[in-house]
Amino acid sequence: MKTARKALAVGATAKAKNLTRLKRIEGQVRGIQKMVEDDRYCADILTQLSAVHEALRGVGRELMRNHLRHCATAAIKGTRNQAEAMHDEILSLMYTHVR
C-alpha cells in the first residue's frame, strides 16, 4: 500500500482558489445530472460537459504549476535518485494527464 504523500508549500490562496473551483464544478455536475433526469436536449448537455472538462483542466493546471514550483524543484535539488524519480514522475504525469 502506498503511503500518503503531502504537497510541499501549497499557498493558502491557491488552495482556497482550487477548492472554490472544485465546489463550482461539483455544482455544474449536479446540474448536468438534473439535465439528464429532465431529458434535456443532448447538445445542451454536451455543452455543459465541455464546460466541466475545461474547469477541471484549469484545476489541473494550477496543481501542476504548484507541483513543478515546489515538489519537483525540491526533489530535483535533492539526491540524484530523487531527481531521477521526479523526472520519471513528471513524464508520467505529462503523458497521462495532458491530452
C-alpha positions in Angstrom: 0.0 0.0 0.0 1.3 3.4 -0.9 2.0 5.9 1.8 0.1 9.2 1.7 2.3 12.0 0.5 1.7 15.7 1.2 2.2 18.6 -1.2 5.0 21.0 -0.4 4.3 24.7 0.2 0.7 24.9 -1.0 -0.3 28.5 -0.5 -3.5 29.2 1.3 -4.7 31.4 -1.5 -4.1 28.7 -4.2 -5.7 26.0 -2.0 -8.8 28.2 -1.4 -9.0 29.0 -5.1 -8.8 25.3 -6.1 -11.4 24.3 -3.5 -13.8 27.1 -4.8 -13.3 25.9 -8.3 -14.0 22.3 -7.3 -17.1 23.2 -5.5 -18.3 25.1 -8.5 -17.6 22.1 -10.7 -19.5 19.9 -8.3 -22.5 22.2 -8.7 -22.1 22.0 -12.5 -22.0 18.2 -12.4 -25.2 18.1 -10.3 -26.8 20.5 -12.9 -25.8 18.1 -15.7 -27.3 15.2 -13.7 -30.6 17.2 -13.4 -30.5 17.9 -17.2 -30.2 14.2 -17.9 -33.1 13.4 -15.5 -35.2 16.1 -17.2 -34.4 14.7 -20.7 -32.9 18.0 -21.8 -31.6 18.4 -25.3 -28.4 16.4 -25.9 -26.4 19.3 -27.4 -27.1 21.4 -24.3 -25.9 18.7 -22.0 -22.7 18.2 -24.1 -22.1 22.0 -23.9 -22.2 21.7 -20.1 -20.0 18.7 -20.1 -17.4 20.6 -22.1 -17.5 23.4 -19.5 -16.9 21.0 -16.7 -14.0 19.4 -18.6 -12.4 22.9 -19.1 -12.9 23.8 -15.4 -11.2 20.5 -14.4 -8.3 21.2 -16.7 -8.0 24.6 -15.0 -7.7 23.0 -11.6 -5.2 20.5 -13.1 -3.0 23.4 -14.5 -2.9 25.0 -11.1 -2.0 21.8 -9.4 0.7 21.1 -12.0 2.1 24.6 -11.5 2.3 24.1 -7.8 3.8 20.6 -8.2 6.5 21.9 -10.5 7.2 25.0 -8.5 7.6 23.3 -5.1 7.5 19.5 -5.1 9.5 18.9 -8.3 12.0 21.7 -7.6 12.8 20.3 -4.1 13.2 16.7 -5.5 15.4 17.9 -8.4 17.6 19.8 -5.9 17.8 16.7 -3.8 19.8 13.5 -4.4 20.3 12.1 -7.9 17.8 9.3 -7.1 15.2 11.8 -6.0 15.8 13.9 -9.2 15.5 10.8 -11.4 12.3 9.7 -9.7 10.9 13.2 -10.2 11.8 13.3 -13.8 10.0 10.0 -14.3 7.0 11.2 -12.4 6.8 14.4 -14.4 6.9 12.5 -17.7 4.3 10.1 -16.5 2.0 13.0 -15.5 2.5 14.7 -18.8 1.6 11.5 -20.8 -1.3 10.6 -18.5 -2.9 14.0 -17.9 -2.0 16.2 -20.9 -4.5 15.1 -23.5 
